[in-house]
Amino acid sequence: MNQLTLYGRAGCCLCEGLESRLRALDLLGLSIELTVIDIDAPGTPQELKARYDLEVPVLALDGSELPRVSPRLTGEGLLNWLQRCLSTAL
C-alpha cells in the first residue's frame, strides 16, 4: 500500500478542496492510503510548518514530494495524474 500525504492547513480553500477531490476518488483501487497533516495543528513538528508554510497544499507519495497539482483537476483528470505519479515513482 502506497502512502499519499497531503500537507495543508484548516481553513485553506486549496487544501480543503484538494482533500475533498482526493477523498472522492477510489484511492484504494490504486493501493493508495491518504493521510492529511495539518501543519498548524498542535503537536505537528515545527520543521513541517517551516517547510510547507507558504507552499500548501503539498502532496507526497511514500515520502517523496510530488509536483504541484492543478487545482482545476477533478475526477478522472486527478486520478490520471495520480496514476502517472505512481508509475513514475515505481
N, C-alpha and C positions, 0 to 999 in steps of 0.2 A: 504494500500500500504506500503510495507516494503522499507526502505531506505538503499541502499548499497552505502557506501562511499569508494572511492579509494583515499588514501593519497599517493601522489607521487610528482615528480618534472619534469619540462620540460627538455627534453634532456636525460632523463634516459631511456635507451632502455628497461629495465624490466618494468618500469611504463607504458611507451607508448605501449609496446606490450600487457600488460595485459588489458589496457584500450581498445585497438583495438579488442582484443578477446572478451571482455565483451560486447562491442557495437554490435558485430556480432551476439550475442545471442538474443533470444526472451525473454528479461527480463520482459516485461510487462505481458507475459503469466504466469510468476511466481509471479506476483504482486510485482515486484521489480523495484524501480526507482534508477538509477545510478547518483551519484554526484561525481565529480572529484575535489579534492582540491590540488592545487599546493602549497606545504609547503614553497616554496621560493617566492611566489607572494607577491607583496606589499599588505598590509592590512591583511595578514594571521597572526593570533595570534602567538607570539613568542613561546608560550607553545607547539603549534603543531610542529613547526620546531624543538624545543628542543627534543620533544618526539620521532619524527619519522625520524630525520635527517639521521641516519645511518641504518634505518630499511626499507625504502621504497622499493617496494610498499607494502602498508598495506591496507587490506580491513576490513571494519567494517560494520556489519549488525545491523541497528537500534541502533547504538552507541556502540555495543559490538564487540571488535576485533575478527576477525576470524583467524584460524590457517593459516600459510603461505601456499599459493597455489603454486603448482609446476609450473614453467614456461613452462614445457612441455605439460601441459594440454591445449587442444584446443577443440573447438566444443562440442561434446557430453560429453566428459570427464569433461570439465569445467562446463557444465550445470548440470551434475550429482553431482559434488562436491558442487555446489551452492544449489541444492535441498537438499542434506544431511545437509548442514549448516543451511538451512532454517527450516528443520524439527526438528533439534536439538534445535534451538532457540525457537521453539514454545513449 
